[in-house]
Amino acid sequence: MPNIFSKHNSNLNFNLSVVVKDIIPFVHINDYRLRDLGSGESINVKKCNSNRCKEFCPRFIPSDFVYSVSLDRYFPCVNLEYPKIINCKSQNLIYLITCSKCLLQYVGQTCSVISVRFCMHRACMSGKKYASSCKRLCDHFSSGPCKDAEHFVQIIENWEGDGHLPNRGGEDQELSRKRKRQEDHWMLKLRTIYPYGLNDSLNEPQKGVLDHSVGLNFPSLPRKYTRPNNRVFNHSKMQRSSETFIAKLRHLLVHKIDQASKLIRVSLSNMRKKELKALAGYITGSVSRERWNFTLFGIRWL
């Protein structure tokens, strides 16, 4: 295992060559299919059960809900053509792709048959140059730790009609614009825009928001828990807060690594400057006390 600390430098310079997969194996990540997604019966989503459907249906999850890994929340799926069945032959819809290894997600839309559109994604994931319109999605599955990883597909919204003009006309451009706006809505709602997910960017970027400030686009969400009215900070409480944060992070890194990034992002962004300084002091103190031979985040560093 690489040594991330220099014993000859009192300023604690870090060696950034450490690779996460060398420290914590991905086997600890929960299976997305074990989430409480429902069976799809409430909106009539089913697999075709055809032996010829070897690409789409084995990766298709008929479900009543989609799960946002970034938010740890569930959102209901919609079938505007109910009771018509949604399956691999459906079109004019919005869908979600989830990486089975790291659980990063991608939102897409199409007026084509979903199984045909998915074949284009599969070509993209295998590195085919003619199907590289979704760069982040392509790079994620064609290189790096998630190369050739499995993935799952869900239908978020199924719209009425086939998305084309009457009498075998071409694609309905007005409906296409509406569908892309709804795709943007789901990208923001599920937080799937890079670096939070695998979508490159919004179809219609909002005015005044830079690409690197994509988080400013996200809609606000109701709090899961009520915040106390009066918060009193003192040194002992900040010490306990640091210890609690480290304990939670250690548990997630070992058992639920897919939720670790959310804990870090949410916790650090909600901490005051005094709390951040206390956390930094706690980590630095842990390093100094053990004299470079210590356990941090459940990992033994030698």
C-alpha positions as CSV (number, residue, x, y, z in Angstrom):
1,M,0.0,0.0,0.0
2,P,1.4,3.5,-0.9
3,N,2.6,5.7,1.9
4,I,0.6,9.0,1.6
5,F,2.6,10.8,4.3
6,S,6.2,12.0,4.0
7,K,8.1,11.2,7.3
8,H,10.7,13.9,6.4
9,N,8.2,16.8,6.0
10,S,6.7,18.5,9.0
11,N,4.1,20.2,6.8
12,L,2.3,16.9,6.0
13,N,2.6,17.0,2.3
14,F,0.3,14.5,0.6
15,N,1.2,12.1,-2.2
16,L,-1.9,12.3,-4.4
17,S,-1.0,9.1,-6.3
18,V,-3.1,7.1,-3.9
19,V,-5.8,5.1,-5.7
20,V,-9.0,4.5,-3.8
21,K,-9.6,1.1,-5.3
22,D,-6.2,0.0,-3.9
23,I,-7.4,0.9,-0.4
24,I,-11.0,-0.1,-0.3
25,P,-12.4,-2.7,-2.7
26,F,-15.6,-2.0,-4.5
27,V,-17.3,-5.1,-3.2
28,H,-18.6,-3.1,-0.3
29,I,-20.9,-1.1,-2.5
30,N,-24.6,-2.0,-2.2
31,D,-26.4,-3.5,-5.1
32,Y,-28.7,-0.9,-6.7
33,R,-31.3,-3.5,-7.4
34,L,-31.7,-4.1,-3.7
35,R,-33.1,-0.6,-3.2
36,D,-36.9,-0.3,-2.5
37,L,-37.7,0.5,-6.2
38,G,-41.0,-1.5,-6.4
39,S,-41.9,-4.0,-9.1
40,G,-43.3,-1.6,-11.7
41,E,-46.9,-3.0,-11.3
42,S,-48.4,0.4,-10.4
43,I,-47.4,1.9,-13.7
44,N,-47.4,-1.3,-15.7
45,V,-43.7,-1.7,-16.5
46,K,-42.6,-5.1,-17.6
47,K,-39.8,-7.0,-19.4
48,C,-40.6,-8.5,-22.8
49,N,-39.2,-11.9,-21.7
50,S,-38.0,-12.5,-25.3
51,N,-34.9,-14.7,-25.7
52,R,-33.9,-12.3,-28.5
53,C,-33.7,-9.3,-26.2
54,K,-30.2,-9.9,-24.9
55,E,-28.9,-6.4,-24.6
56,F,-31.7,-4.3,-23.0
57,C,-33.9,-6.5,-20.9
58,P,-31.2,-8.2,-18.8
59,R,-30.2,-4.7,-17.6
60,F,-33.8,-3.3,-17.4
61,I,-35.3,-2.8,-14.0
62,P,-39.1,-2.5,-14.0
63,S,-39.8,-0.2,-11.1
64,D,-42.2,2.2,-9.5
65,F,-39.4,4.5,-8.2
66,V,-36.0,5.7,-9.1
67,Y,-33.4,6.2,-6.4
68,S,-31.0,9.2,-6.4
69,V,-27.7,8.1,-5.0
70,S,-26.6,11.8,-4.5
71,L,-29.6,12.6,-2.4
72,D,-30.5,9.3,-0.8
73,R,-34.1,9.9,-1.9
74,Y,-36.7,8.1,-4.0
75,F,-38.8,9.6,-6.8
76,P,-41.9,8.1,-8.4
77,C,-41.9,7.0,-12.0
78,V,-44.7,8.2,-14.4
79,N,-46.6,6.4,-17.2
80,L,-48.8,8.9,-19.0
81,E,-50.1,6.1,-21.3
82,Y,-51.3,3.9,-18.4
83,P,-52.5,1.2,-18.6
84,K,-50.4,0.7,-21.7
85,I,-47.4,-1.5,-20.9
86,I,-43.9,0.0,-20.8
87,N,-41.2,-2.3,-22.0
88,C,-38.1,-2.4,-24.4
89,K,-40.3,-1.4,-27.3
90,S,-41.6,1.8,-25.7
91,Q,-40.5,5.2,-27.1
92,N,-41.0,8.9,-26.4
93,L,-39.7,8.7,-22.8
94,I,-37.1,9.8,-20.3
95,Y,-34.8,7.1,-18.7
96,L,-32.1,6.6,-16.1
97,I,-28.9,4.6,-16.4
98,T,-27.1,3.6,-13.2
99,C,-23.5,2.2,-12.9
100,S,-23.6,-1.0,-10.9
101,K,-20.1,-0.5,-9.5
102,C,-20.1,3.1,-8.3
103,L,-23.8,4.0,-8.7
104,L,-23.2,7.2,-10.6
105,Q,-26.2,8.0,-12.8
106,Y,-27.1,9.4,-16.2
107,V,-30.5,10.8,-17.3
108,G,-31.5,10.6,-21.0
109,Q,-34.4,11.1,-23.3
110,T,-35.4,9.7,-26.7
111,C,-38.3,9.5,-29.2
112,S,-36.7,6.3,-30.6
113,V,-37.5,2.8,-29.3
114,I,-35.6,2.6,-25.9
115,S,-33.8,-0.7,-26.8
116,V,-32.5,0.9,-30.0
117,R,-31.3,4.0,-28.1
118,F,-29.7,1.8,-25.5
119,C,-27.7,0.0,-28.2
120,M,-26.2,3.3,-29.1
121,H,-25.2,3.8,-25.5
122,R,-23.7,0.3,-25.4
123,A,-21.6,1.2,-28.4
124,C,-20.6,4.4,-26.7
125,M,-19.6,2.5,-23.5
126,S,-17.4,0.1,-25.5
127,G,-15.5,3.0,-26.9
128,K,-16.9,3.1,-30.4
129,K,-16.1,6.5,-32.0
130,Y,-19.3,6.8,-34.0
131,A,-21.3,6.8,-30.8
132,S,-19.5,9.3,-28.5
133,S,-22.1,12.0,-28.1
134,C,-22.3,11.5,-24.3
135,K,-18.6,12.0,-23.4
136,R,-18.8,11.5,-19.6
137,L,-20.9,8.3,-20.0
138,C,-18.6,7.0,-22.7
139,D,-15.4,7.7,-20.7
140,H,-16.9,6.2,-17.5
141,F,-17.5,2.8,-18.9
142,S,-14.7,2.6,-21.4
143,S,-11.8,3.5,-19.1
144,G,-11.0,3.9,-15.4
145,P,-12.1,1.7,-12.4
146,C,-15.6,1.2,-13.9
147,K,-14.4,0.0,-17.3
148,D,-16.8,-2.7,-18.7
149,A,-18.9,-2.4,-15.5
150,E,-22.5,-3.5,-15.6
151,H,-25.3,-1.0,-15.6
152,F,-29.1,-0.8,-15.1
153,V,-31.8,1.1,-16.9
154,Q,-35.1,2.5,-15.6
155,I,-37.9,4.4,-17.3
156,I,-38.6,7.6,-15.4
157,E,-41.4,9.0,-17.6
158,N,-43.3,7.5,-20.4
159,W,-45.1,10.1,-22.6
160,E,-48.1,9.7,-24.8
161,G,-47.6,8.9,-28.5
162,D,-44.4,8.0,-30.3
163,G,-42.9,11.5,-30.5
164,H,-43.3,11.7,-34.3
165,L,-45.6,13.8,-36.5
166,P,-48.8,12.1,-37.9
167,N,-48.7,10.2,-41.2
168,R,-45.2,8.9,-40.8
169,G,-43.8,12.3,-40.4
170,G,-40.4,13.0,-38.8
171,E,-39.7,13.8,-35.2
172,D,-42.0,16.3,-33.6
173,Q,-39.5,19.1,-32.9
174,E,-41.8,21.0,-30.4
175,L,-42.3,17.8,-28.4
176,S,-38.6,17.2,-28.6
177,R,-37.9,20.6,-27.0
178,K,-40.4,19.8,-24.2
179,R,-38.8,16.4,-23.6
180,K,-35.3,17.9,-23.4
181,R,-36.6,20.5,-20.9
182,Q,-38.0,17.7,-18.8
183,E,-34.7,15.8,-19.2
184,D,-33.0,18.9,-17.7
185,H,-35.6,18.9,-14.9
186,W,-34.6,15.3,-14.0
187,M,-30.9,16.0,-14.3
188,L,-31.3,18.7,-11.7
189,K,-33.7,16.8,-9.5
190,L,-31.6,13.7,-9.4
191,R,-28.2,15.6,-9.4
192,T,-26.8,13.7,-12.3
193,I,-24.8,16.5,-14.0
194,Y,-21.0,16.2,-13.8
195,P,-19.3,16.0,-11.4
196,Y,-22.3,14.7,-9.4
197,G,-23.3,12.3,-12.2
198,L,-22.6,11.3,-15.8
199,N,-24.5,13.9,-17.7
200,D,-22.1,16.3,-19.5
201,S,-24.3,19.4,-19.1
202,L,-27.9,20.7,-19.3
203,N,-29.5,21.0,-22.7
204,E,-30.4,24.6,-21.9
205,P,-27.9,26.1,-19.4
206,Q,-29.4,28.6,-17.1
207,K,-28.3,32.3,-17.5
208,G,-25.8,33.6,-15.1
209,V,-24.6,30.2,-13.9
210,L,-21.1,29.0,-15.0
211,D,-20.4,25.4,-15.9
212,H,-18.3,24.8,-12.9
213,S,-21.0,26.2,-10.6
214,V,-23.6,23.6,-11.7
215,G,-24.7,23.1,-8.1
216,L,-26.4,26.5,-8.1
217,N,-28.9,25.1,-10.6
218,F,-30.2,22.4,-8.2
219,P,-33.7,22.9,-6.8
220,S,-34.0,23.1,-3.1
221,L,-35.4,20.1,-1.2
222,P,-37.4,19.8,2.0
223,R,-35.2,18.8,5.0
224,K,-35.5,15.2,6.2
225,Y,-34.7,16.3,9.7
226,T,-35.5,19.5,11.7
227,R,-32.6,21.7,12.6
228,P,-32.4,22.8,16.2
229,N,-33.4,26.4,16.8
230,N,-30.4,27.3,19.1
231,R,-27.0,25.9,18.4
232,V,-24.3,26.5,21.0
233,F,-20.7,25.7,20.0
234,N,-17.9,25.0,22.4
235,H,-14.6,23.3,22.2
236,S,-15.8,20.0,23.8
237,K,-18.8,19.8,21.5
238,M,-16.7,20.6,18.4
239,Q,-14.3,17.8,19.5
240,R,-17.2,15.4,19.7
241,S,-18.5,16.6,16.4
242,S,-15.1,15.8,14.8
243,E,-15.0,12.4,16.3
244,T,-18.6,11.7,15.2
245,F,-17.8,12.8,11.6
246,I,-14.7,10.5,11.5
247,A,-16.7,7.6,12.9
248,K,-19.5,8.0,10.4
249,L,-17.0,8.3,7.5
250,R,-15.0,5.3,8.7
251,H,-18.3,3.2,8.8
252,L,-19.3,4.3,5.3
253,L,-15.9,3.7,3.7
254,V,-16.0,0.2,4.9
255,H,-19.7,-0.7,4.5
256,K,-21.4,1.8,2.2
257,I,-18.7,3.6,0.1
258,D,-21.3,4.9,-2.3
259,Q,-22.6,7.2,0.4
260,A,-19.2,8.5,1.6
261,S,-18.9,11.3,-0.9
262,K,-22.4,12.6,0.1
263,L,-21.4,12.6,3.8
264,I,-18.2,14.5,3.1
265,R,-19.9,17.1,0.8
266,V,-22.9,17.7,3.0
267,S,-21.0,17.7,6.4
268,L,-18.1,19.9,5.3
269,S,-20.4,22.4,3.5
270,N,-22.6,22.7,6.7
271,M,-19.7,23.2,9.1
272,R,-18.7,26.6,10.4
273,K,-15.1,27.8,10.2
274,K,-14.5,26.9,13.8
275,E,-15.8,23.4,13.3
276,L,-13.6,22.9,10.2
277,K,-10.6,24.1,12.1
278,A,-11.5,21.7,15.0
279,L,-11.8,18.8,12.5
280,A,-8.4,19.7,10.9
281,G,-6.8,19.9,14.3
282,Y,-8.3,16.6,15.3
283,I,-6.9,14.8,12.2
284,T,-3.5,16.5,12.6
285,G,-3.4,15.5,16.3
286,S,-4.3,11.9,15.4
287,V,-1.3,11.9,13.0
288,S,1.1,13.5,15.5
289,R,0.2,11.3,18.4
290,E,0.8,8.1,16.6
291,R,4.0,9.4,15.0
292,W,3.2,8.2,11.5
293,N,2.0,4.8,12.5
294,F,-1.8,5.2,12.9
295,T,-5.2,4.1,11.8
296,L,-7.3,6.8,10.1
297,F,-10.8,6.1,8.5
298,G,-10.4,2.5,9.4
299,I,-7.2,2.1,7.3
300,R,-3.8,1.3,8.7
301,W,-1.1,3.7,7.4
302,L,2.5,2.6,7.9
